[in-house]
Amino acid sequence: MKLKNVLIVVKDIEKSKQFYHDLFGLNMVLDNGGNMILTEGLVLQEEKIWKEFLQKDCIPESNSCELYFEEYNIEVFIEKLEKLYPSIKYVHRLMTHSWGQKVIRFYDLDGNLIEVGTPM
């Protein structure tokens, strides 16, 4: 068995597609109308479809999982983030862990938690 994708729920799939392209360079692989696969295995699914499947509400900023990305030049990434998405909500700005890794955490447009860290 093999893990194929990770799915996150979004309100506006086009805005989310642009967000993940702008910041992480992810591109659309397949658009199934409300369910979009991006490169690196990230799947965006519109909230209304997800709610129909589960019959439950989505909880933004639930802090129960995160998408993790690595970036060597994290300062340049942060400049791009602040320029393109100045109203982004941060969990914490750039910090350095005791083991030397620099990380930043913030929410995407729909409250999905993202961490960007320097490679270990």
N, C-alpha and C positions, 0 to 999 in steps of 0.2 A: 504494500500500500504506500501511497505517496501523497503528501499534501500538495494540492494544486493551486489553491487561491486563498486569499483572505478577503472577506467581504465587509464593507462598511456601508452604513446607511447615510444617505444624503437627501437634502430637500430639493436642491436644484442640481441635477446631474451635469448640466453644461457648465455651470459655475465651478463645480467641483472638479470636472475634467480640466478646466483651465487652471485652477489652483494647483493641482498635482503636476500639470505640465510646467507651469511657470516656475515652481520651486524645486521640483525633483526630476524634471525632464521625462516624466512618464507620458507615454503616448497611447492612444486608443488602439486596441487590437481588434475588438469586436463590440458592436453596439446592437443589443437585442431589445432596444426600446424600453428604457427604464432599468436596464441591467447592462452595465458596460464593463468590459474587461480592459484593463490597462496593462502596459508592460510591467514586468517584475511581479505579475500575479495579483495585483490589486484590483478588486472588483468594487464598483460603485453601484449601489442599488437605491432607487428612489424610495423614499420613506413610505409613500402610500402603498407600494407593492409589498414592502416588508411587513407593514401593519396588516395587510390582507392575509399574508401567509401565517403570521403568528397570532393574530387577533390580540395583540398587546401593543402598548405604547412604547415608543423609543425614548430613552433617557439620555439626552445630550450631557456631556461632561460627567459621565458616570465614573470615570477614572478606574474602570475595571480591566482595561487593556490599553495598549498603545501601539502605534506604528513606529518602528525604529529605523532610522536612516543614519548612515555614516558619511561624514564629509571631512576631508583633510583640512580644507581652508574654511573653517567654520565662521570666521569673522566676515569673510566675503559673503557667505550664505546669509548671515544675519543682516548685512547691509541690503541684500536683495529682498529678504523677507520684509524688512521695515519700509523699503521703498515701494514694493508692490502691494503690500497688505498692511498699511500703517495702523489699522484698527484691530489687528489680530490680538486675541486674548492669550496672555502668557500664564503658564503655571509658574515658571521661573525663567528669568533671563539667563544669559551665559554664566555658568559656574564651572568650577574645576573640582572634581572629586579628589579625595585623598590619594587615589592611585594615579592621578595625573590626567585623567580623561576630562576633556571639556565637553559640556552638554548644555542644551537648551530644550525646554519643553513648552509647548503651546498647543492650542486647540485649532483644528481646521475650521472651515466655515460652518460646520455642523456640530461642533463640540466633540469630535473624535480627537483623542490625545495623540500627539506626535512628539517624539524625541529625536533630536539630531545630535549626534556625538562624533567626536573625533575617533578614528580607528584605534583599537587597542593593540 
